[in-house]
Amino acid sequence: MSIPFCLRERVDLRTRNTFGVPAQARRLLEVDDVAALPEALAALGPACPLVLGGGSNLLFVDDVDAVLAIADARRAIVADDGVAAHVRTAAGASWHDVVMWTLAQGLGGLENLALIPGTVGAAPIQNIGAYGVEVADRIHAVEAFDRQRGAPVSLDAAACGFGYRDSVFKQTPDRWIVTAVTFALSRRAAPVLDYAGIRDALAARGVAAPTPSHVAEAVIAIRRSKLPDPAVIGNAGSFFKNPIVDAATAAALRETHPDLPVFPVNDGRRKLSAAWLIDRCGWKGHRDGDAGVSAGHALVLVNHGRAHGRDLLALARRIADSVQARFGVALAPEPRIVGAAW
């Protein structure tokens, strides 16, 4: 019989974060079966562990006391009426693998989120989004262990408090441990095509009537052309959120900067392109030692080899300060910063 969890001491985390920065966990708790989570947490004692998925959306600035990693990656279609289906996936599954698996089952809905790094458990925390779709749009329920109650719970999408790159899980990270997610998908999903060159990518492939799989292929090609591979150079994807401002602020900025990309938000506000703002401040391709900005995408901070988390954080702060000074717009980081405050 397999052991449902394992507790190790003094674990190097360099290979467990896609920035590849040095950090150590005094204790690492690995859970193979989420049903054993209460027992595993009891073995850890009163410490509140950092929940670590693929390490693709965080920046270690310091060592950590306790880390929890969920390895459970089971997935299954739990309801299917021939048109709509629910897919339940444990938190430890690779996000991209799950996207491709659902497409192989003939289910659409997640294709615009293909090739996003990380695990399923991290997806609702960050409310990941790309190419016109947020994962909140596809979530039926999130299962989590509520450390406040000491019990597992299931939250429907409304109870998750989803916002732009936000959720109740992100707002109160010491309370929740996401253990599984159930997605509401469709066998007749209408593809979302009106964003960031998807139609152009499909046309280049000669696809006139795209299926969800065609959309995923286009998204993968676009992402690979724009974003550096963490296996080649350390990074966590987009480091800054696109700032959201009121309509008057956006209009004033467009008057002096007509080429500034501005996107409507449901509540009447406007979303600005953080990449454009950063690029106009001259940061694309910049390098301070081994901490730098990708030459291909101004939103991506990179580790050229030996950068520490504090080096990347210092660079990020300089970038945000320059955008604030030139445009009067505040930038906020997308990854979680561990060991320091923004």
DODO-936640 format. One record per residue (C-alpha): residue number from 0; x, y, z. Coordinates in steps of 0.2 Angstrom, whole numbers, plus 2048, in hexadecimal, padded with zeros to 3 digits. Layout:
BEGIN
{NUM, {X, Y, Z}},
...
# end
This chain:
BEGIN
{0, {800, 800, 800}},
{1, {807, 811, 7FB}},
{2, {80B, 81E, 808}},
{3, {7FE, 82D, 806}},
{4, {80B, 83A, 80B}},
{5, {81D, 83D, 80F}},
{6, {826, 84A, 81A}},
{7, {837, 84F, 815}},
{8, {843, 85C, 81D}},
{9, {84F, 869, 815}},
{10, {849, 867, 803}},
{11, {851, 872, 7F5}},
{12, {843, 87B, 7EC}},
{13, {84D, 882, 7DD}},
{14, {846, 874, 7D2}},
{15, {835, 877, 7D9}},
{16, {833, 889, 7D2}},
{17, {833, 88E, 7C0}},
{18, {83E, 89D, 7C4}},
{19, {84B, 891, 7CA}},
{20, {850, 89C, 7D8}},
{21, {858, 894, 7E8}},
{22, {84D, 891, 7F7}},
{23, {84B, 883, 804}},
{24, {83D, 87C, 80D}},
{25, {840, 877, 81F}},
{26, {833, 86A, 81D}},
{27, {82A, 863, 80D}},
{28, {81A, 85A, 80F}},
{29, {815, 850, 7FF}},
{30, {803, 849, 7FE}},
{31, {7FF, 83C, 7F1}},
{32, {7ED, 83A, 7F6}},
{33, {7E3, 849, 7FB}},
{34, {7D8, 83E, 806}},
{35, {7E7, 83D, 812}},
{36, {7E9, 850, 813}},
{37, {7E2, 852, 825}},
{38, {7EE, 844, 82B}},
{39, {7FC, 84C, 821}},
{40, {7FA, 85D, 828}},
{41, {7F9, 856, 83A}},
{42, {80A, 84E, 837}},
{43, {810, 85F, 832}},
{44, {80A, 867, 843}},
{45, {804, 879, 845}},
{46, {80E, 880, 837}},
{47, {804, 888, 828}},
{48, {80D, 881, 819}},
{49, {80F, 88A, 808}},
{50, {805, 880, 7FB}},
{51, {811, 87D, 7EC}},
{52, {80A, 877, 7DC}},
{53, {816, 878, 7CC}},
{54, {81F, 887, 7D3}},
{55, {81A, 891, 7C4}},
{56, {811, 8A0, 7CC}},
{57, {81C, 8A5, 7DB}},
{58, {82D, 8AD, 7DF}},
{59, {837, 8A7, 7ED}},
{60, {840, 8B5, 7F6}},
{61, {844, 8AB, 805}},
{62, {844, 899, 80C}},
{63, {834, 892, 813}},
{64, {830, 888, 823}},
{65, {823, 87C, 81C}},
{66, {81D, 878, 80A}},
{67, {80F, 86D, 805}},
{68, {80F, 864, 7F4}},
{69, {800, 85A, 7ED}},
{70, {804, 84D, 7E1}},
{71, {7F3, 845, 7DF}},
{72, {7EF, 847, 7CC}},
{73, {7E0, 83D, 7C9}},
{74, {7D3, 843, 7BD}},
{75, {7C2, 83C, 7B7}},
{76, {7B2, 841, 7AE}},
{77, {7A6, 841, 7BC}},
{78, {796, 846, 7B2}},
{79, {792, 846, 7A0}},
{80, {781, 848, 797}},
{81, {789, 848, 786}},
{82, {789, 85B, 784}},
{83, {790, 861, 795}},
{84, {79C, 858, 7A0}},
{85, {7A4, 85B, 7B1}},
{86, {7B7, 856, 7B3}},
{87, {7BE, 854, 7C4}},
{88, {7D1, 855, 7C6}},
{89, {7DC, 854, 7D5}},
{90, {7E7, 863, 7D9}},
{91, {7F8, 85B, 7D5}},
{92, {7F4, 858, 7C3}},
{93, {7FE, 862, 7B6}},
{94, {7F2, 870, 7AF}},
{95, {7F7, 86E, 79D}},
{96, {7F6, 85B, 79E}},
{97, {7E4, 85D, 7A4}},
{98, {7E0, 86A, 796}},
{99, {7E6, 85E, 789}},
{100, {7DD, 84F, 791}},
{101, {7CC, 858, 791}},
{102, {7CE, 85C, 77F}},
{103, {7D3, 849, 77B}},
{104, {7C2, 845, 784}},
{105, {7B9, 850, 778}},
{106, {7B6, 85E, 785}},
{107, {7B8, 870, 781}},
{108, {7BA, 87F, 78D}},
{109, {7CC, 87F, 793}},
{110, {7D5, 880, 782}},
{111, {7D9, 893, 783}},
{112, {7E3, 88F, 793}},
{113, {7EE, 882, 78B}},
{114, {801, 882, 790}},
{115, {7FF, 88C, 7A0}},
{116, {80B, 885, 7AC}},
{117, {807, 87E, 7BD}},
{118, {7FB, 873, 7C5}},
{119, {7E8, 872, 7C5}},
{120, {7E8, 876, 7D8}},
{121, {7F0, 887, 7D4}},
{122, {7E3, 88C, 7C6}},
{123, {7D5, 892, 7D1}},
{124, {7E0, 89A, 7DD}},
{125, {7E7, 8A6, 7D0}},
{126, {7D7, 8A5, 7C5}},
{127, {7E3, 8A2, 7B6}},
{128, {7DE, 8A9, 7A6}},
{129, {7E4, 8AB, 794}},
{130, {7DE, 8B0, 783}},
{131, {7CC, 8B5, 788}},
{132, {7C8, 8A8, 795}},
{133, {7CA, 8A7, 7A8}},
{134, {7CA, 896, 7B1}},
{135, {7BC, 89D, 7BC}},
{136, {7B1, 89C, 7AC}},
{137, {7B3, 889, 7AC}},
{138, {7B3, 884, 7BE}},
{139, {7A4, 87B, 7C5}},
{140, {7AB, 878, 7D7}},
{141, {7BC, 879, 7E1}},
{142, {7BF, 86D, 7EE}},
{143, {7CB, 873, 7FC}},
{144, {7D0, 86F, 80E}},
{145, {7CB, 87D, 819}},
{146, {7D8, 87F, 826}},
{147, {7CD, 88B, 830}},
{148, {7C0, 87D, 832}},
{149, {7CC, 86F, 831}},
{150, {7C1, 866, 824}},
{151, {7BF, 864, 811}},
{152, {7B3, 86F, 808}},
{153, {7AC, 871, 7F7}},
{154, {7A9, 883, 7F0}},
{155, {79F, 887, 7E1}},
{156, {7A6, 894, 7D5}},
{157, {79C, 8A2, 7DD}},
{158, {7A3, 89E, 7EE}},
{159, {7B5, 89F, 7E7}},
{160, {7B5, 8B2, 7E5}},
{161, {7BD, 8B2, 7D4}},
{162, {7C4, 8C2, 7CE}},
{163, {7D2, 8C7, 7C2}},
{164, {7E0, 8BB, 7C7}},
{165, {7D8, 8BA, 7D8}},
{166, {7CD, 8AF, 7E3}},
{167, {7C9, 8AB, 7F5}},
{168, {7D7, 89F, 7F5}},
{169, {7E4, 8AC, 7F0}},
{170, {7DD, 8B9, 7FC}},
{171, {7DE, 8AD, 80B}},
{172, {7EC, 8A1, 806}},
{173, {7EF, 89B, 818}},
{174, {7DD, 894, 819}},
{175, {7DA, 88A, 809}},
{176, {7E3, 87B, 801}},
{177, {7DB, 877, 7F0}},
{178, {7DA, 865, 7EE}},
{179, {7D0, 862, 7DE}},
{180, {7C6, 86C, 7D1}},
{181, {7B7, 867, 7C7}},
{182, {7B5, 86F, 7B6}},
{183, {7A5, 872, 7AC}},
{184, {7A9, 86E, 79A}},
{185, {7A0, 86B, 78A}},
{186, {7A0, 860, 77B}},
{187, {798, 86F, 771}},
{188, {7A2, 87D, 777}},
{189, {7A3, 88D, 76C}},
{190, {7B6, 891, 76B}},
{191, {7BC, 8A2, 772}},
{192, {7C5, 8AA, 763}},
{193, {7C5, 8BD, 765}},
{194, {7D5, 8BF, 76F}},
{195, {7E8, 8C2, 76C}},
{196, {7EA, 8BB, 75A}},
{197, {7E1, 8AA, 75C}},
{198, {7D8, 8AD, 74C}},
{199, {7E8, 8B1, 743}},
{200, {7F0, 8A2, 749}},
{201, {7E2, 897, 744}},
{202, {7E2, 89F, 733}},
{203, {7F4, 89C, 731}},
{204, {7F0, 88A, 733}},
{205, {7E2, 88A, 727}},
{206, {7D5, 886, 734}},
{207, {7C4, 88E, 72F}},
{208, {7B9, 884, 73B}},
{209, {7C4, 882, 74B}},
{210, {7C1, 875, 758}},
{211, {7C6, 877, 76A}},
{212, {7D6, 86D, 766}},
{213, {7DA, 879, 758}},
{214, {7D8, 887, 764}},
{215, {7E4, 87F, 770}},
{216, {7F1, 87C, 763}},
{217, {7F0, 88E, 75E}},
{218, {7F2, 894, 770}},
{219, {801, 889, 773}},
{220, {809, 890, 763}},
{221, {806, 8A2, 769}},
{222, {80C, 89F, 77A}},
{223, {81C, 896, 774}},
{224, {820, 8A4, 768}},
{225, {81E, 8B1, 776}},
{226, {823, 8AA, 787}},
{227, {834, 8A2, 78C}},
{228, {834, 890, 791}},
{229, {838, 88E, 7A4}},
{230, {842, 87F, 7A0}},
{231, {84E, 88A, 796}},
{232, {84E, 89A, 7A0}},
{233, {846, 89C, 7B1}},
{234, {836, 8A6, 7B1}},
{235, {824, 8A6, 7B8}},
{236, {81B, 8AC, 7A9}},
{237, {813, 8BD, 7AA}},
{238, {81A, 8C5, 7BA}},
{239, {80D, 8D4, 7BA}},
{240, {7FB, 8D5, 7B9}},
{241, {7F3, 8E0, 7AC}},
{242, {7EE, 8EF, 7B6}},
{243, {7DB, 8F4, 7B7}},
{244, {7D7, 906, 7B8}},
{245, {7C7, 911, 7B7}},
{246, {7C1, 916, 7A6}},
{247, {7C6, 928, 7A8}},
{248, {7D8, 923, 7AC}},
{249, {7D9, 918, 79D}},
{250, {7D2, 925, 792}},
{251, {7DE, 932, 798}},
{252, {7ED, 926, 794}},
{253, {7E6, 922, 783}},
{254, {7E6, 934, 77F}},
{255, {7F9, 936, 781}},
{256, {7FD, 924, 77C}},
{257, {7F1, 91F, 76E}},
{258, {7F9, 90E, 76C}},
{259, {7F6, 908, 77E}},
{260, {7EC, 8F8, 77D}},
{261, {7DC, 8FA, 788}},
{262, {7CF, 8ED, 78B}},
{263, {7BE, 8EF, 793}},
{264, {7BA, 8E6, 7A4}},
{265, {7A9, 8E1, 7A9}},
{266, {7A7, 8EE, 7B6}},
{267, {7AA, 8FD, 7AB}},
{268, {7BC, 8FE, 7AF}},
{269, {7CB, 8FB, 7A3}},
{270, {7D9, 8EF, 7A2}},
{271, {7EA, 8F6, 79C}},
{272, {7F8, 8EC, 794}},
{273, {806, 8EA, 7A1}},
{274, {811, 8E4, 794}},
{275, {80F, 8F4, 78A}},
{276, {812, 8FF, 799}},
{277, {822, 8F5, 79E}},
{278, {828, 8F5, 78C}},
{279, {826, 908, 78A}},
{280, {830, 90A, 799}},
{281, {83F, 901, 790}},
{282, {840, 8F1, 79B}},
{283, {83E, 8E3, 78D}},
{284, {84E, 8DA, 78D}},
{285, {856, 8E3, 79C}},
{286, {861, 8D9, 7A7}},
{287, {868, 8DC, 7B9}},
{288, {875, 8CF, 7BB}},
{289, {86B, 8BE, 7B9}},
{290, {85A, 8C7, 7BC}},
{291, {852, 8CD, 7AD}},
{292, {843, 8D1, 7A2}},
{293, {840, 8C5, 793}},
{294, {845, 8CD, 782}},
{295, {836, 8C5, 77B}},
{296, {828, 8CB, 787}},
{297, {829, 8DA, 793}},
{298, {81E, 8D1, 7A0}},
{299, {82A, 8C3, 7A3}},
{300, {838, 8C4, 7B0}},
{301, {845, 8B7, 7AD}},
{302, {853, 8AF, 7B7}},
{303, {863, 8AE, 7AC}},
{304, {86A, 8A1, 7B7}},
{305, {86F, 8A6, 7C8}},
{306, {863, 8B4, 7CD}},
{307, {85B, 8B3, 7DF}},
{308, {849, 8B7, 7E2}},
{309, {84E, 8C7, 7EB}},
{310, {857, 8CC, 7DA}},
{311, {847, 8C9, 7D0}},
{312, {83D, 8D2, 7DD}},
{313, {848, 8E1, 7DD}},
{314, {847, 8E2, 7CA}},
{315, {834, 8E0, 7CA}},
{316, {832, 8EF, 7D6}},
{317, {83D, 8FA, 7CB}},
{318, {832, 8F6, 7BC}},
{319, {822, 8FA, 7C6}},
{320, {82A, 90A, 7CC}},
{321, {82E, 90F, 7BB}},
{322, {81C, 90C, 7B4}},
{323, {815, 915, 7C3}},
{324, {820, 924, 7C0}},
{325, {81D, 925, 7AD}},
{326, {80B, 920, 7AC}},
{327, {804, 922, 7BD}},
{328, {7FE, 910, 7BD}},
{329, {802, 903, 7CA}},
{330, {808, 8F2, 7C6}},
{331, {805, 8E2, 7D1}},
{332, {80E, 8D2, 7D0}},
{333, {805, 8C2, 7C9}},
{334, {810, 8B5, 7D2}},
{335, {80F, 8B3, 7E5}},
{336, {81E, 8BA, 7ED}},
{337, {825, 8AE, 7FB}},
{338, {82F, 8B6, 809}},
{339, {82C, 8C8, 805}},
{340, {81F, 8D5, 802}},
{341, {81C, 8DE, 7F2}},
# end
